[in-house]
Amino acid sequence: MKKTNQILKPRTLSLGDLILAVSSCTKNTKETVAAVADLLGSGQVRVENNGRFTRARVC
């Protein structure tokens, strides 16, 4: 991943927005998928459905 000094405040994004933000900092789609999966798996990013947290399954 490219190094950036951007710090984002906690906020609500769509999953598509998250993917676009991550892909702007990665070299290819494999890195993007790996980074998003890591963010979801580590708990740094949570998936929410109408205010309720849901589990994200990465296959």
N, CA and C atoms as an extended XYZ file, in Angstrom:
177
Properties=species:S:1:pos:R:3:atomname:S:1:resname:S:1:resid:I:1 pbc="F F F"
N         0.824       -1.175        0.000 N   MET     1
C         0.000        0.000        0.000 CA  MET     1
C         0.875        1.248        0.000 C   MET     1
N         0.384        2.281       -0.657 N   LYS     2
C         1.085        3.551       -0.649 CA  LYS     2
C         0.985        4.167        0.741 C   LYS     2
N         2.032        4.863        1.144 N   LYS     3
C         1.988        5.533        2.441 CA  LYS     3
C         1.331        6.892        2.286 C   LYS     3
N         0.357        7.158        3.133 N   THR     4
C        -0.273        8.476        3.159 CA  THR     4
C        -0.374        8.933        4.598 C   THR     4
N        -0.487       10.214        4.767 N   ASN     5
C        -0.609       10.778        6.108 CA  ASN     5
C        -2.039       11.220        6.385 C   ASN     5
N        -2.975       10.667        5.672 N   GLN     6
C        -4.369       11.060        5.827 CA  GLN     6
C        -4.981       10.358        7.036 C   GLN     6
N        -5.605       11.133        7.899 N   ILE     7
C        -6.284       10.582        9.070 CA  ILE     7
C        -7.763       10.879        8.914 C   ILE     7
N        -8.573        9.832        8.929 N   LEU     8
C       -10.012       10.000        8.772 CA  LEU     8
C       -10.696        9.929       10.123 C   LEU     8
N       -11.632       10.815       10.351 N   LYS     9
C       -12.424       10.779       11.569 CA  LYS     9
C       -13.479        9.691       11.417 C   LYS     9
N       -13.872        9.053       12.507 N   PRO    10
C       -14.918        8.031       12.413 CA  PRO    10
C       -16.192        8.625       11.810 C   PRO    10
N       -16.706        7.965       10.803 N   ARG    11
C       -17.939        8.403       10.171 CA  ARG    11
C       -18.570        7.240        9.437 C   ARG    11
N       -19.762        7.460        8.957 N   THR    12
C       -20.483        6.414        8.264 CA  THR    12
C       -20.263        6.547        6.765 C   THR    12
N       -19.809        5.470        6.160 N   LEU    13
C       -19.587        5.392        4.719 CA  LEU    13
C       -20.321        4.179        4.182 C   LEU    13
N       -20.617        4.211        2.916 N   SER    14
C       -21.145        2.998        2.304 CA  SER    14
C       -19.962        2.067        2.027 C   SER    14
N       -20.251        0.810        1.814 N   LEU    15
C       -19.196       -0.151        1.512 CA  LEU    15
C       -18.493        0.237        0.221 C   LEU    15
N       -19.246        0.747       -0.732 N   GLY    16
C       -18.662        1.199       -1.993 CA  GLY    16
C       -17.697        2.350       -1.795 C   GLY    16
N       -18.055        3.300       -0.915 N   ASP    17
C       -17.162        4.416       -0.608 CA  ASP    17
C       -15.878        3.932        0.045 C   ASP    17
N       -16.004        2.942        0.933 N   LEU    18
C       -14.819        2.375        1.573 CA  LEU    18
C       -13.903        1.756        0.539 C   LEU    18
N       -14.474        0.987       -0.369 N   ILE    19
C       -13.672        0.327       -1.396 CA  ILE    19
C       -12.985        1.357       -2.289 C   ILE    19
N       -13.699        2.409       -2.669 N   LEU    20
C       -13.093        3.458       -3.488 CA  LEU    20
C       -11.953        4.160       -2.755 C   LEU    20
N       -12.152        4.442       -1.469 N   ALA    21
C       -11.103        5.099       -0.688 CA  ALA    21
C        -9.862        4.223       -0.576 C   ALA    21
N       -10.064        2.943       -0.325 N   VAL    22
C        -8.930        2.026       -0.204 CA  VAL    22
C        -8.248        1.842       -1.553 C   VAL    22
N        -9.037        1.716       -2.626 N   SER    23
C        -8.436        1.480       -3.943 CA  SER    23
C        -7.617        2.677       -4.426 C   SER    23
N        -7.909        3.872       -3.909 N   SER    24
C        -7.113        5.039       -4.298 CA  SER    24
C        -5.715        4.993       -3.677 C   SER    24
N        -5.510        4.117       -2.701 N   CYS    25
C        -4.215        4.010       -2.015 CA  CYS    25
C        -3.502        2.693       -2.306 C   CYS    25
N        -4.061        1.860       -3.173 N   THR    26
C        -3.445        0.564       -3.454 CA  THR    26
C        -3.036        0.468       -4.920 C   THR    26
N        -2.169       -0.494       -5.217 N   LYS    27
C        -1.637       -0.649       -6.569 CA  LYS    27
C        -2.559       -1.422       -7.498 C   LYS    27
N        -3.282       -2.409       -6.959 N   ASN    28
C        -4.135       -3.248       -7.805 CA  ASN    28
C        -5.328       -3.775       -7.001 C   ASN    28
N        -6.195       -4.500       -7.678 N   THR    29
C        -7.421       -4.967       -7.031 CA  THR    29
C        -7.147       -6.008       -5.953 C   THR    29
N        -6.112       -6.809       -6.124 N   LYS    30
C        -5.796       -7.807       -5.094 CA  LYS    30
C        -5.417       -7.129       -3.789 C   LYS    30
N        -4.645       -6.056       -3.876 N   GLU    31
C        -4.282       -5.301       -2.675 CA  GLU    31
C        -5.507       -4.648       -2.051 C   GLU    31
N        -6.398       -4.158       -2.890 N   THR    32
C        -7.623       -3.524       -2.394 CA  THR    32
C        -8.456       -4.513       -1.610 C   THR    32
N        -8.660       -5.689       -2.185 N   VAL    33
C        -9.459       -6.723       -1.512 CA  VAL    33
C        -8.798       -7.131       -0.204 C   VAL    33
N        -7.482       -7.306       -0.228 N   ALA    34
C        -6.770       -7.708        0.984 CA  ALA    34
C        -6.873       -6.635        2.068 C   ALA    34
N        -6.754       -5.366        1.677 N   ALA    35
C        -6.817       -4.276        2.655 CA  ALA    35
C        -8.215       -4.147        3.252 C   ALA    35
N        -9.250       -4.234        2.416 N   VAL    36
C       -10.622       -4.141        2.922 CA  VAL    36
C       -10.924       -5.325        3.827 C   VAL    36
N       -10.495       -6.518        3.433 N   ALA    37
C       -10.709       -7.702        4.266 CA  ALA    37
C       -10.001       -7.557        5.608 C   ALA    37
N        -8.797       -6.991        5.594 N   ASP    38
C        -8.060       -6.779        6.845 CA  ASP    38
C        -8.761       -5.758        7.735 C   ASP    38
N        -9.259       -4.680        7.142 N   LEU    39
C        -9.982       -3.672        7.927 CA  LEU    39
C       -11.224       -4.262        8.574 C   LEU    39
N       -11.954       -5.071        7.822 N   LEU    40
C       -13.161       -5.697        8.370 CA  LEU    40
C       -12.808       -6.752        9.413 C   LEU    40
N       -11.794       -7.553        9.124 N   GLY    41
C       -11.405       -8.632       10.033 CA  GLY    41
C       -10.827       -8.137       11.342 C   GLY    41
N       -10.120       -7.011       11.289 N   SER    42
C        -9.485       -6.485       12.494 CA  SER    42
C       -10.457       -5.693       13.374 C   SER    42
N       -11.612       -5.366       12.831 N   GLY    43
C       -12.585       -4.602       13.600 CA  GLY    43
C       -12.409       -3.099       13.485 C   GLY    43
N       -11.433       -2.645       12.690 N   GLN    44
C       -11.241       -1.211       12.494 CA  GLN    44
C       -12.394       -0.604       11.714 C   GLN    44
N       -13.042       -1.438       10.903 N   VAL    45
C       -14.220       -1.025       10.140 CA  VAL    45
C       -15.313       -2.034       10.443 C   VAL    45
N       -16.504       -1.534       10.737 N   ARG    46
C       -17.626       -2.422       11.016 CA  ARG    46
C       -18.722       -2.194        9.981 C   ARG    46
N       -19.399       -3.261        9.629 N   VAL    47
C       -20.500       -3.185        8.684 CA  VAL    47
C       -21.787       -3.072        9.476 C   VAL    47
N       -22.591       -2.080        9.128 N   GLU    48
C       -23.818       -1.796        9.865 CA  GLU    48
C       -25.003       -1.850        8.907 C   GLU    48
N       -26.104       -2.402        9.378 N   ASN    49
C       -27.320       -2.480        8.583 CA  ASN    49
C       -28.451       -1.861        9.394 C   ASN    49
N       -28.867       -0.663        9.020 N   ASN    50
C       -29.931        0.053        9.733 CA  ASN    50
C       -29.641        0.190       11.228 C   ASN    50
N       -28.391        0.540       11.547 N   GLY    51
C       -28.028        0.764       12.945 CA  GLY    51
C       -27.618       -0.479       13.694 C   GLY    51
N       -27.776       -1.646       13.106 N   ARG    52
C       -27.382       -2.905       13.753 CA  ARG    52
C       -26.116       -3.418       13.084 C   ARG    52
N       -25.155       -3.828       13.899 N   PHE    53
C       -23.921       -4.362       13.337 CA  PHE    53
C       -24.165       -5.750       12.785 C   PHE    53
N       -23.634       -5.991       11.626 N   THR    54
C       -23.746       -7.299       10.984 CA  THR    54
C       -22.368       -7.840       10.714 C   THR    54
N       -22.262       -9.113       10.586 N   ARG    55
C       -20.974       -9.725       10.287 CA  ARG    55
C       -20.707       -9.655        8.790 C   ARG    55
N       -19.469       -9.384        8.462 N   ALA    56
C       -19.061       -9.393        7.061 CA  ALA    56
C       -18.319      -10.690        6.810 C   ALA    56
N       -18.698      -11.358        5.784 N   ARG    57
C       -18.066      -12.624        5.453 CA  ARG    57
C       -17.199      -12.421        4.225 C   ARG    57
N       -15.933      -12.741        4.323 N   VAL    58
C       -15.011      -12.601        3.202 CA  VAL    58
C       -14.685      -13.991        2.703 C   VAL    58
N       -14.990      -14.254        1.446 N   CYS    59
C       -14.754      -15.579        0.857 CA  CYS    59
C       -13.641      -15.531       -0.168 C   CYS    59
